[in-house]
Amino acid sequence: MTPSPKAVKQAIHWMLSLRESGDDPALSQRCDRWRKANQEHEQAWQRVISLHQDLDLRTIPGAGVALQTLETSQRRLHRRQALKLLGGAALVGSASWLAQDLESVSGLVSDYVTATGEIRTIGLPDGSLLQLNTRSAVDVAFTDHQRMIRLNHGELMLTCSPTPYQGRPLLVQTRDTLLEGFEGRFVVRQDDDCTRISVSQGRVAFQRPGSAGLQWISSGQDWRVDALSAERLEQVDMDAGAWTEGLIVTRNMRLADFLSQVNRYRHGYLSCSDEIADLRLSGVYRLEDPDQLLQLLPQALPVRLRRRTRWWIRLEPVA
């Protein structure tokens, strides 16, 4: 049995709590009781431990500060007070890391996963090419009857194999829809409220759960699909797959939207004030060093960067 995302999330919480608290018999006992309360809990625990047995918590951005805070505080404060202080210090540290690199704990039980800033290419058994963007997770199941890719979260580009596979359709499933890919290339991104599909070559058919019949997307079209509707977008993203080359291409893009895209490739908090959110930006930027990319923005727009920590950045108007 595969543990549910909820159980895995609870296991992650226990793991970090135990590592951050040091030698705490009472906490260990509570964790043991949680593991024994349900078989799924134990499976989730073993899954997290097996995947992170080599993880050094101190390498997580901000976690070292959180641990140091705990160690210092324990010499001065009651343990309960120290743990409260740790919680605040870890807000942009280990907690932020979990919210980003493991923002969907389904990543821990998926076949292929990418971390923050990682772009991965996977060759599939039929000769198709699967590329995963940052913070993405998919399951891949090839059987005698079908070829299925399930996008659990994030974004993928699929270049379909030109070899015909009669009777074995190449399918991509998201929360909102089921797609069938034919010879060609397309990008699928699962947002919080919808699935976005961009076809650069060939054509794609899709069907929403409960809807009758297939709808077709041709090369050069972008669609937005959610649980209730599907619509073709008038504004086509000609550079939807630029991330596969490590680039983000902007064409009169809102600054707030640009920062939202960039923040997918970095750790921590990134935002801008309302006064500059609608400023427009055009250009080609490399994603390999997002913070260096941000340093270029004051050269293009009347903005300045305000930093609280390495991981906390807010853009504000030039005074």
Secondary structure, DSSP 8 states (H G I E B T S, - for coil): ----HHHHHHHHHHHHHHHHH-S-HHHHHHHHHHHHH-HHHHHHHHHHHHHSTT--GGGSTTHHHHHHHHHHHHTTS-HHHHHHHHHHHGGGTHHHHHHHHTSSGGGGGSSEE--TT--EEEE-TTS-EEEE-TT-EEEEEE-SS-EEEEEEEEEEEEE--SS--TT--EEEE-SS-EEEE-SSEEEEEE-SS-EEEEEEESEEEEE-TT--S-EEEETTEEEEE-SS-EEE-SS--TTTTGGGGTEEEEEEEEHHHHHHHHGGGSSSEEEE-GGGTT-EEEEEEESS-HHHHHHTHHHHSSEEEEESSSSEEEEEE--
